[in-house]
């Protein structure tokens, strides 16, 4: 096997991947000494029996060639265990691709997202500097084995941060002198949901915690302790503890965050009723239990957009089936909004049947059924009062006067100033537009009688060659158009409703 010693001090090595290849190390022992600076532009691949004893600094810029990995460790452990160097993944591409279970010593992710295709370990320091770690598989994790409180650093603990892990983050913990921070969250279509947790250990016994956030409804939401009015329908966290020895090693005080997506009350005194809910088996039944000592003041800090709920008691069980946590409340007025389980629109003869199923809509005042001809501009087609039940409920609304052509629908759950929409469904109706134009022939003016509609329509007057003469927006069932100044001949009047056009001709005498 070849052995290559990298001894360049500060000057560094630049490998530019402007062709179709990244830098490759095949069956070599690569060694970098302290203070060595290596720069790989376009990525690097470790193939075969390669190993890397890294004690300097390696910066890998994203690969501009589509389809190549920015970091490929086909040995599934190229970094030698005596390494004490730093790897920085940088670039401006949407995501760098990282393959292979490398045990990094220290890792910086800067101004880029990385897509980890498997579990990886960071032995010393993880620095997220406007860096996002993205896991494709929920079972994989990024493990920081250094138990120092500061082993994970990030830009800022705020709502707008871009430095977090989409997926599972694991940390080794043995300090009881501060909080271990878990910058985690989830990317979704149209959303970047930053959902961090904090853990304060009560002992110095070592333990590994793994945490992951899910922006979906928790199971068995209505199976809860009477001290909880309701729990979130929006989100939950999975938290596990492992690799500990003594009893109490995983005893912690936990802080859970909320964000806009959580929809907590804008009123501080109502937000004070928030609590951490734990899906817990108490020896008799498994249900959502409050992690709360009712004899002590509640510990809730933040504003309507972002904040933390800190348990005012020690939590000490994160084994099956005690893995799940979410936001709960003792107040009916904390929205933690309604969750739509099902939602559909079907055509039945000349009517549109809207059906939706919800969980726990006690905070909802009414449902507004909105309709649109283009999927952009919506108006109310009907309203239904909410049943305000803690259980699942099915609602049904029939639109007996759909628009000609494509009809787009959505449901708006309204609760005071707060609301939540379903996504958009659509159905198509081939409805003949029955309208009347008279007199015909005409001399001074023409009149039209239009079918009832709940949206503005248009009338367009053209000559026989298609030249536009007049255009009018109408909101009633009748209209008049003066034609006395027009030359005798054949003309056309178009009635436009919901994207459907109906044309009639008439003679001007």
Secondary structure, DSSP 4 states (H G I P E B T S, - for coil): -EEEEE--BSS-EEEE--SS--EEEESEEEEE-TTBEEEEES-EEEETT-EEEE-SEEEEEPPSSTT--SEEETTS--B-TT---EEEEE-SSSEEEEES--EESEEEEEEEEEEESS-EEESS-EEEEEEEEEESSTT-EEEE----GGGEEES-SSTT---EEESEEEEEE---SS-EEE-EEEEETTEEEE--EEEEESS---EEEEEEEE-SPPSSTT-B-TT-SEE-SS-EEEEEEES--STTTT-EEEEEEE-GGG---SSHHHHTTEEEEEEEE-SS-EEEEE---TTS--EEEE-SSSEEEE-SS-B---STT--EEEEEES-TT-----EEEEEEEEEETTEEEEEEEEE--TT--EEEEEEESSSSS-EEEEEEE----SSEEEEEEEESSPPSEEEEEEEEEEETTEEEE---EEEEE------EEE-SSBSSEEEEE----SS-EEEEEEETT--EEEEEEE-SSEEEEE-TTSPSEEEEEEEEETTEEEEEEEEE-
